[in-house]
Amino acid sequence: MTRNGAFVRQCSFVSWSGTVARFDCDAGMVPGDYNITCSIDAAVGTKSGTDKDSPFAVVGLMEPCEIGFCGGGPDVGTCIDCNQDSDPFNRTDKPATCWTDAVHFDCQDLDPSIYYGAPDICMNGVAENCVSDGPCLTRWDGRLIDATTNEPITAPDGSYRDGVVIVDGVSYVALDASFTINNLPVGTHTVLADAEGYDPVSGVFDITGTPIHRQNITLSSAVCSASCSIDGYCAYECIGQNGCAWSPDVRSEDIAMVQAICENTKSDIYRRFNNTHYVRCCAGGFVPVEALRVPFSIQTTFRQVFPHTRTILGVDGKFYQLVSLAVGGKD
């Protein structure tokens, strides 16, 4: 709108009534003559004078567009379909414009399954939600299986053994040899599985299928050493394997007690068997307490310290000393 050749203001569109579009230009106007120019898309109309409320024609626009359409077709005065796929999105009751906000906007107006907020079909190459084509997620259910028995891994007492499954660096507990991993993206993953008494297994696993992927992981028993240990810890299921056997001085009636004392203890550790002997774990034999005593003396800068009694014992990997000293001829 101009007055005396100077631009005054741009009027705002209000509504359509039949074939008449109403614009609001009142705010701040003063009496006088105005030249009014109105355009809808490529169609333009002009008017001069002060009777701003009387309608005038906009050349080229024959009629307002229907709901769901807007002006701006290839020919002046034609309407284009704002909602060609007839879904609830990109509809409008303002014929001169189509919605462009994220609430109503349809990024693909030829497919009713595609619009902002639509449920996405994962990894199909199409962003149904107009944002991104997200990954497919699955739940991985599985068990840790013994390679020899083809059954869930077990402890010496026959119970199912706990383990751990590490997927892409994230650890999950395999309680009673079973594990469940939720919301895992479908695809390849680096996996490591481990359990006490078994050798760890690692590799790249191809996780497929939604909503549930089922796949077990097979573990092989750790190799028993001749010291009757697995990974350095006493394990009495090793008896009879790889040269593992009870020491000849362990009587049959002592086996149960030695096993109870040494089970899961580190190899080559001495533990008290009775008042007179220690047992060398894992599979024996017995060592008299006296055999673990060694003589020693302590020299100070002032005087000689003479030992009367000395004992050094290696018990559970620690050394214990019992010393009675005579200093200057007095206890």
Steps between C-alpha positions, in 0.01 A plus 500: 500500500637841407402860587628789291731254323662381825468144629287500814443143611444142399152380589438162662267236359195429720255262331312399190129560461372350180726647234611793720828500693503737797823676606558705814661842428330715765760531772660844505331631185410868477241662268611558144533339157684169467605282211435139592673216320390146582669184373422134546782292356553635144159676482500874573225762547515874576263760651522869584301711744386494858225238482722225623211273604346454156614190310696515177614237255839329498563425134557136420366339819155374404401343832654401833657156518325220687619370835811297441610711204691825462560756230816499295440244229685513169234733359376816672170435668543122539524307824750232597425204725666533838410145593532274202527178703186578706662435837420736793809710435564823306129591486404868534200731516703798373486475122793730433749288697588140576626392839878503539534433874615165643156427648320495167777477243522188285848436358363251246154591378466202268512234777249508791737297721762778497455812712649664808448270800418190293622166638829419331563162339860440603783462249281498186669799342196726559452756778126462553521751787663764273805499732715187460485130425585358844674171584306184572519392865471150637518308828775237511416196710763230538686254723864419560540140383769244593672381180539146636156435647302737272317605817513827699834546676510361853704524818653191672189463718282469189334841524492731200801729503482878467693669221535828318427615145669819375348660189689791344671560835180495710476216756186295568469235772415148388320387817473120522655486151213707349512855367258756353615818323228754418490767227798364310533641145476237231834451326853381579639533853826412673420247772704341779361234735673363810431288807707349780648167396455572129719656236363837379366517145493813286398591149264697279137392528234583242191597700186474289125478539245712679356522755703206645834351400579160651858374494711304749875539555713187537790491748770236536620385842828656605797261482595335828865529601708229661474698825125418500415863435310702240639847437716457810214408738447157650223311318441140600312412184855497355595181688595243237568754224833618362699328774293645783483253791498490877841503670595150622505609866135612489300209643157425358339600830675841478389582144170664591662724762785604269253578227287712735808688620647564154199534267533824297828582678797601287749229417811464724333662801551340844195463722474360854385139498537420874716595797811340357472534124416735215382375164636632174209580274377381261549121526737464799718397663551576861773717652587498872478835671867467603605474136377853440713652774820678399775657716577870477655778706454876522799737520452851637748789514513472878526136596453145385147365529498124553198297393371228731206373291422573135223390266410614147190344346352550155123485548246610235773681313611701806798459737444495876791543744513406868818621664623488861813710551764542767651848509806570717461166676135567607179372343 
